[in-house]
Amino acid sequence: MPQKFYYRARDLSGRLVKGQVEAESTSAAAAVLRERQLFPVELRPLREYKLDLGALLRLKVKSRDMAVLARQFATLLDAGVPLLPALRVLVRQTENRRLRECLEQVVAEVQKGRGLAEAFDHHRDILPEIFLSMVAVGEASGTLDKALGRLAGYFERQADLTDKLKTATSYPLLVAGIAVVVAVALLVLIVPIFADIFRQMNVPLPLPTRIVMGLSYGLIHYWYLFLLALVGGVVGLRYYLRTPKGKERWDRFLLRLPVVGGLLRKSAVARFASTLSTLLATGVPLLQGLAVAGRVLGLSPAVKEVAAMEEGVRRGERLSVLMARGTFFPPLAVSMVAVGEESGNLDGLLAKLGDFFEREVEGTVNRFSTLVEPFLIIGVGVLVGLIALSIYLPLFSLPGALSAQAPGM
């Protein structure tokens, strides 16, 4: 089924033009542009931002699964196994269902005479762009096994980095979840008991108690409204974050947060350096490498800076000079890129830069976990304490209420 693609391309005079084209696949869209004497600089599927629950749930294949695939593929090719038999072995060994279905379709396409890169390109909705780019370069240069070996190392490092970030967020989320469960249990099970007692004794209720009892009543009798609001909020937020404006606002908010902002920035720099290093070492041109590396950053401010860097490199400017003009990349990253350019070993210096910031992420994760733990415990205590205090406040006026109800008073 044809789909729309957004493109930025150069015409014969070198002028940059932008627009949309409709085609069956990315490679078909590129062919259409070449027929128009346009040479694509950027070409990507055009997303229509409509509410699509299926699209909201579709995700790329995880880095760990891609690492296993690339490592096995590289080993088979290095051992001299022909391409088609190697692909069939991968189909049998791959546990990830979506990836296995993708490989089955790739086998069918290759059997029809299509190139491997073109066959994989039809599945860019689940495959990382760096995988597609490096497979294309490796296939064209006859070094597919080496390209896959580098990809395996890259995906293994990315999986480790993702695990470290998950470690930083899993404990706070767990504690927050426990706090919510405890608060709901108190509101649903304990508060109604005291509410009945206070009602029978006609005890005057202070404002905090009335608020807590109102929440308790709402949760018990209108729980479905809370559930609908929660589900609607989650779906609405995910939809909003898929829009360019929503994602950019969210990313800028996250980067301004203490500790979290620094962690995300270091993680993005590590991904950028590692991705660009892997691409350059495989023979991918710097411009194409920047285009791919910019899209793995995930943070809108960084993606915009890399896009500006891409334009500057096309004009002949040095990468380090362009990085220094922006605000996202730290001075250390700029300095190491400058040294790499001077020495002619840019991919090697970028690899070291990626390793350095991966270690920085690990250190920040450890410090974050140590720092946030006492605050989380205090937060849970304050939440439970406020609910308990709101319940006990009316007890201070209970003797007066009993005296008023006593005979002869």
Contacts in CASP RR format, 6 or more apart in sequence:
PFRMAT RR
TARGET T0000
AUTHOR 0000-0000-0000
METHOD contacts of the structure
MODEL  1
MPQKFYYRARDLSGRLVKGQVEAESTSAAAAVLRERQLFPVELRPLREYK
LDLGALLRLKVKSRDMAVLARQFATLLDAGVPLLPALRVLVRQTENRRLR
ECLEQVVAEVQKGRGLAEAFDHHRDILPEIFLSMVAVGEASGTLDKALGR
LAGYFERQADLTDKLKTATSYPLLVAGIAVVVAVALLVLIVPIFADIFRQ
MNVPLPLPTRIVMGLSYGLIHYWYLFLLALVGGVVGLRYYLRTPKGKERW
DRFLLRLPVVGGLLRKSAVARFASTLSTLLATGVPLLQGLAVAGRVLGLS
PAVKEVAAMEEGVRRGERLSVLMARGTFFPPLAVSMVAVGEESGNLDGLL
AKLGDFFEREVEGTVNRFSTLVEPFLIIGVGVLVGLIALSIYLPLFSLPG
ALSAQAPGM
1 24 0 8 1.000
2 22 0 8 1.000
2 23 0 8 1.000
2 24 0 8 1.000
3 22 0 8 1.000
3 23 0 8 1.000
3 24 0 8 1.000
3 45 0 8 1.000
3 46 0 8 1.000
4 20 0 8 1.000
4 21 0 8 1.000
4 22 0 8 1.000
4 45 0 8 1.000
4 46 0 8 1.000
5 20 0 8 1.000
5 21 0 8 1.000
5 22 0 8 1.000
5 23 0 8 1.000
5 26 0 8 1.000
5 29 0 8 1.000
5 43 0 8 1.000
5 44 0 8 1.000
5 45 0 8 1.000
5 46 0 8 1.000
6 18 0 8 1.000
6 19 0 8 1.000
6 20 0 8 1.000
6 42 0 8 1.000
6 43 0 8 1.000
6 44 0 8 1.000
6 45 0 8 1.000
6 46 0 8 1.000
7 18 0 8 1.000
7 19 0 8 1.000
7 20 0 8 1.000
7 21 0 8 1.000
7 29 0 8 1.000
7 33 0 8 1.000
7 38 0 8 1.000
7 40 0 8 1.000
7 41 0 8 1.000
7 42 0 8 1.000
7 43 0 8 1.000
8 16 0 8 1.000
8 17 0 8 1.000
8 18 0 8 1.000
8 19 0 8 1.000
8 40 0 8 1.000
8 41 0 8 1.000
8 42 0 8 1.000
8 43 0 8 1.000
9 16 0 8 1.000
9 17 0 8 1.000
9 18 0 8 1.000
9 33 0 8 1.000
9 38 0 8 1.000
9 39 0 8 1.000
9 40 0 8 1.000
9 41 0 8 1.000
9 43 0 8 1.000
10 16 0 8 1.000
10 17 0 8 1.000
10 38 0 8 1.000
10 39 0 8 1.000
10 41 0 8 1.000
11 17 0 8 1.000
11 37 0 8 1.000
11 38 0 8 1.000
11 39 0 8 1.000
12 37 0 8 1.000
16 41 0 8 1.000
17 38 0 8 1.000
20 46 0 8 1.000
21 29 0 8 1.000
21 32 0 8 1.000
21 33 0 8 1.000
22 29 0 8 1.000
23 29 0 8 1.000
23 31 0 8 1.000
23 32 0 8 1.000
25 118 0 8 1.000
25 121 0 8 1.000
25 122 0 8 1.000
26 43 0 8 1.000
26 44 0 8 1.000
26 45 0 8 1.000
26 121 0 8 1.000
26 124 0 8 1.000
27 118 0 8 1.000
27 121 0 8 1.000
29 43 0 8 1.000
30 40 0 8 1.000
30 43 0 8 1.000
33 39 0 8 1.000
33 40 0 8 1.000
33 43 0 8 1.000
41 287 0 8 1.000
41 291 0 8 1.000
41 310 0 8 1.000
41 314 0 8 1.000
42 291 0 8 1.000
45 124 0 8 1.000
45 125 0 8 1.000
47 242 0 8 1.000
49 239 0 8 1.000
49 242 0 8 1.000
49 243 0 8 1.000
51 235 0 8 1.000
51 239 0 8 1.000
53 235 0 8 1.000
56 235 0 8 1.000
56 238 0 8 1.000
56 239 0 8 1.000
56 242 0 8 1.000
58 125 0 8 1.000
58 126 0 8 1.000
59 126 0 8 1.000
60 126 0 8 1.000
60 127 0 8 1.000
60 128 0 8 1.000
61 96 0 8 1.000
61 98 0 8 1.000
61 99 0 8 1.000
61 126 0 8 1.000
61 127 0 8 1.000
61 128 0 8 1.000
62 96 0 8 1.000
62 159 0 8 1.000
63 128 0 8 1.000
63 155 0 8 1.000
63 156 0 8 1.000
63 158 0 8 1.000
63 159 0 8 1.000
63 162 0 8 1.000
64 155 0 8 1.000
64 156 0 8 1.000
64 159 0 8 1.000
65 94 0 8 1.000
65 95 0 8 1.000
65 96 0 8 1.000
65 99 0 8 1.000
66 127 0 8 1.000
66 128 0 8 1.000
66 131 0 8 1.000
66 151 0 8 1.000
66 155 0 8 1.000
67 152 0 8 1.000
67 153 0 8 1.000
67 155 0 8 1.000
67 156 0 8 1.000
67 158 0 8 1.000
67 159 0 8 1.000
68 94 0 8 1.000
69 90 0 8 1.000
69 94 0 8 1.000
69 99 0 8 1.000
70 131 0 8 1.000
70 148 0 8 1.000
70 149 0 8 1.000
70 151 0 8 1.000
70 152 0 8 1.000
70 153 0 8 1.000
70 155 0 8 1.000
71 148 0 8 1.000
71 149 0 8 1.000
71 152 0 8 1.000
71 153 0 8 1.000
71 156 0 8 1.000
72 89 0 8 1.000
72 90 0 8 1.000
72 93 0 8 1.000
73 86 0 8 1.000
73 90 0 8 1.000
73 148 0 8 1.000
74 145 0 8 1.000
74 146 0 8 1.000
74 148 0 8 1.000
74 149 0 8 1.000
74 151 0 8 1.000
74 152 0 8 1.000
76 86 0 8 1.000
76 89 0 8 1.000
76 90 0 8 1.000
77 83 0 8 1.000
77 86 0 8 1.000
77 144 0 8 1.000
77 145 0 8 1.000
77 148 0 8 1.000
78 145 0 8 1.000
81 89 0 8 1.000
83 110 0 8 1.000
83 116 0 8 1.000
84 107 0 8 1.000
84 110 0 8 1.000
84 111 0 8 1.000
87 103 0 8 1.000
87 106 0 8 1.000
87 107 0 8 1.000
87 110 0 8 1.000
88 107 0 8 1.000
90 103 0 8 1.000
91 100 0 8 1.000
91 103 0 8 1.000
91 104 0 8 1.000
91 107 0 8 1.000
94 100 0 8 1.000
94 103 0 8 1.000
98 126 0 8 1.000
99 126 0 8 1.000
102 120 0 8 1.000
102 123 0 8 1.000
102 126 0 8 1.000
102 127 0 8 1.000
105 119 0 8 1.000
105 122 0 8 1.000
105 123 0 8 1.000
106 116 0 8 1.000
106 119 0 8 1.000
106 120 0 8 1.000
106 123 0 8 1.000
109 115 0 8 1.000
109 118 0 8 1.000
109 119 0 8 1.000
109 122 0 8 1.000
110 116 0 8 1.000
110 119 0 8 1.000
115 139 0 8 1.000
116 135 0 8 1.000
116 139 0 8 1.000
116 144 0 8 1.000
117 132 0 8 1.000
117 135 0 8 1.000
117 136 0 8 1.000
117 139 0 8 1.000
117 140 0 8 1.000
120 127 0 8 1.000
120 131 0 8 1.000
120 132 0 8 1.000
120 135 0 8 1.000
121 132 0 8 1.000
121 136 0 8 1.000
124 132 0 8 1.000
128 155 0 8 1.000
128 296 0 8 1.000
129 292 0 8 1.000
129 295 0 8 1.000
129 296 0 8 1.000
130 151 0 8 1.000
130 154 0 8 1.000
130 275 0 8 1.000
130 278 0 8 1.000
130 279 0 8 1.000
130 292 0 8 1.000
130 293 0 8 1.000
130 296 0 8 1.000
131 151 0 8 1.000
133 279 0 8 1.000
133 284 0 8 1.000
133 288 0 8 1.000
133 289 0 8 1.000
133 292 0 8 1.000
134 147 0 8 1.000
134 148 0 8 1.000
134 150 0 8 1.000
134 151 0 8 1.000
134 278 0 8 1.000
134 279 0 8 1.000
134 282 0 8 1.000
134 284 0 8 1.000
135 144 0 8 1.000
135 147 0 8 1.000
135 148 0 8 1.000
137 147 0 8 1.000
137 282 0 8 1.000
137 283 0 8 1.000
137 284 0 8 1.000
138 144 0 8 1.000
138 146 0 8 1.000
138 147 0 8 1.000
138 282 0 8 1.000
141 283 0 8 1.000
143 282 0 8 1.000
146 282 0 8 1.000
147 282 0 8 1.000
150 278 0 8 1.000
150 281 0 8 1.000
150 282 0 8 1.000
151 278 0 8 1.000
154 274 0 8 1.000
154 275 0 8 1.000
154 278 0 8 1.000
157 274 0 8 1.000
157 358 0 8 1.000
158 271 0 8 1.000
158 274 0 8 1.000
160 358 0 8 1.000
161 267 0 8 1.000
161 270 0 8 1.000
161 271 0 8 1.000
161 358 0 8 1.000
161 361 0 8 1.000
164 361 0 8 1.000
164 362 0 8 1.000
164 365 0 8 1.000
165 263 0 8 1.000
165 267 0 8 1.000
165 361 0 8 1.000
165 365 0 8 1.000
167 365 0 8 1.000
167 369 0 8 1.000
168 263 0 8 1.000
168 364 0 8 1.000
168 365 0 8 1.000
168 368 0 8 1.000
168 369 0 8 1.000
171 369 0 8 1.000
171 372 0 8 1.000
171 373 0 8 1.000
171 376 0 8 1.000
172 372 0 8 1.000
172 376 0 8 1.000
175 376 0 8 1.000
175 377 0 8 1.000
175 380 0 8 1.000
176 376 0 8 1.000
178 380 0 8 1.000
179 379 0 8 1.000
179 380 0 8 1.000
179 383 0 8 1.000
179 384 0 8 1.000
182 380 0 8 1.000
182 383 0 8 1.000
182 384 0 8 1.000
183 383 0 8 1.000
183 384 0 8 1.000
183 387 0 8 1.000
184 219 0 8 1.000
186 384 0 8 1.000
186 387 0 8 1.000
186 388 0 8 1.000
187 212 0 8 1.000
187 215 0 8 1.000
187 216 0 8 1.000
187 219 0 8 1.000
187 387 0 8 1.000
188 216 0 8 1.000
188 219 0 8 1.000
188 220 0 8 1.000
190 391 0 8 1.000
191 212 0 8 1.000
191 213 0 8 1.000
191 216 0 8 1.000
191 387 0 8 1.000
191 391 0 8 1.000
192 216 0 8 1.000
192 220 0 8 1.000
194 391 0 8 1.000
194 394 0 8 1.000
195 213 0 8 1.000
195 216 0 8 1.000
195 217 0 8 1.000
197 203 0 8 1.000
198 205 0 8 1.000
198 209 0 8 1.000
198 394 0 8 1.000
201 398 0 8 1.000
201 401 0 8 1.000
201 402 0 8 1.000
201 405 0 8 1.000
202 401 0 8 1.000
202 405 0 8 1.000
203 394 0 8 1.000
203 397 0 8 1.000
203 398 0 8 1.000
203 401 0 8 1.000
204 394 0 8 1.000
204 397 0 8 1.000
204 401 0 8 1.000
205 213 0 8 1.000
205 394 0 8 1.000
206 390 0 8 1.000
206 393 0 8 1.000
206 394 0 8 1.000
208 386 0 8 1.000
208 389 0 8 1.000
208 390 0 8 1.000
208 393 0 8 1.000
209 390 0 8 1.000
209 391 0 8 1.000
209 393 0 8 1.000
209 394 0 8 1.000
211 390 0 8 1.000
212 387 0 8 1.000
212 390 0 8 1.000
212 391 0 8 1.000
218 226 0 8 1.000
219 226 0 8 1.000
240 246 0 8 1.000
241 247 0 8 1.000
241 250 0 8 1.000
244 300 0 8 1.000
247 300 0 8 1.000
248 300 0 8 1.000
248 301 0 8 1.000
251 298 0 8 1.000
251 299 0 8 1.000
251 300 0 8 1.000
251 301 0 8 1.000
252 300 0 8 1.000
252 301 0 8 1.000
254 260 0 8 1.000
254 261 0 8 1.000
254 264 0 8 1.000
254 299 0 8 1.000
255 261 0 8 1.000
255 262 0 8 1.000
255 264 0 8 1.000
255 265 0 8 1.000
255 299 0 8 1.000
255 301 0 8 1.000
259 364 0 8 1.000
259 367 0 8 1.000
259 368 0 8 1.000
259 371 0 8 1.000
259 372 0 8 1.000
260 368 0 8 1.000
262 364 0 8 1.000
263 361 0 8 1.000
263 364 0 8 1.000
263 365 0 8 1.000
263 368 0 8 1.000
264 299 0 8 1.000
265 299 0 8 1.000
265 328 0 8 1.000
265 330 0 8 1.000
266 357 0 8 1.000
266 360 0 8 1.000
266 361 0 8 1.000
266 364 0 8 1.000
267 357 0 8 1.000
267 361 0 8 1.000
268 297 0 8 1.000
268 298 0 8 1.000
268 299 0 8 1.000
268 302 0 8 1.000
268 328 0 8 1.000
269 329 0 8 1.000
269 330 0 8 1.000
269 333 0 8 1.000
269 353 0 8 1.000
269 354 0 8 1.000
269 357 0 8 1.000
270 354 0 8 1.000
270 357 0 8 1.000
270 358 0 8 1.000
270 360 0 8 1.000
270 361 0 8 1.000
271 293 0 8 1.000
271 296 0 8 1.000
271 297 0 8 1.000
272 293 0 8 1.000
272 294 0 8 1.000
272 296 0 8 1.000
272 297 0 8 1.000
272 302 0 8 1.000
272 306 0 8 1.000
273 333 0 8 1.000
273 350 0 8 1.000
273 351 0 8 1.000
273 353 0 8 1.000
273 354 0 8 1.000
273 357 0 8 1.000
274 350 0 8 1.000
274 351 0 8 1.000
274 354 0 8 1.000
274 358 0 8 1.000
275 289 0 8 1.000
275 292 0 8 1.000
275 293 0 8 1.000
275 294 0 8 1.000
275 296 0 8 1.000
276 289 0 8 1.000
276 290 0 8 1.000
276 293 0 8 1.000
276 347 0 8 1.000
276 350 0 8 1.000
277 347 0 8 1.000
277 348 0 8 1.000
277 350 0 8 1.000
277 351 0 8 1.000
277 353 0 8 1.000
277 354 0 8 1.000
278 351 0 8 1.000
279 288 0 8 1.000
279 289 0 8 1.000
279 292 0 8 1.000
279 293 0 8 1.000
280 286 0 8 1.000
280 289 0 8 1.000
280 346 0 8 1.000
280 347 0 8 1.000
280 350 0 8 1.000
281 347 0 8 1.000
281 348 0 8 1.000
281 351 0 8 1.000
284 292 0 8 1.000
286 313 0 8 1.000
286 319 0 8 1.000
286 346 0 8 1.000
287 310 0 8 1.000
287 313 0 8 1.000
287 314 0 8 1.000
290 306 0 8 1.000
290 309 0 8 1.000
290 310 0 8 1.000
290 313 0 8 1.000
290 319 0 8 1.000
291 310 0 8 1.000
293 306 0 8 1.000
294 302 0 8 1.000
294 303 0 8 1.000
294 306 0 8 1.000
294 307 0 8 1.000
295 303 0 8 1.000
297 303 0 8 1.000
297 306 0 8 1.000
299 328 0 8 1.000
301 327 0 8 1.000
301 328 0 8 1.000
302 328 0 8 1.000
305 323 0 8 1.000
305 326 0 8 1.000
305 327 0 8 1.000
305 328 0 8 1.000
305 329 0 8 1.000
308 322 0 8 1.000
308 325 0 8 1.000
308 326 0 8 1.000
309 319 0 8 1.000
309 322 0 8 1.000
309 323 0 8 1.000
312 322 0 8 1.000
313 319 0 8 1.000
313 322 0 8 1.000
318 338 0 8 1.000
318 341 0 8 1.000
319 337 0 8 1.000
319 341 0 8 1.000
319 346 0 8 1.000
320 334 0 8 1.000
320 335 0 8 1.000
320 337 0 8 1.000
320 338 0 8 1.000
320 341 0 8 1.000
323 329 0 8 1.000
323 333 0 8 1.000
323 334 0 8 1.000
323 337 0 8 1.000
324 334 0 8 1.000
332 353 0 8 1.000
332 356 0 8 1.000
333 353 0 8 1.000
333 357 0 8 1.000
336 349 0 8 1.000
336 350 0 8 1.000
336 352 0 8 1.000
336 353 0 8 1.000
337 346 0 8 1.000
337 349 0 8 1.000
337 350 0 8 1.000
337 353 0 8 1.000
339 349 0 8 1.000
340 346 0 8 1.000
340 348 0 8 1.000
340 349 0 8 1.000
340 350 0 8 1.000
343 349 0 8 1.000
403 409 0 8 1.000
END
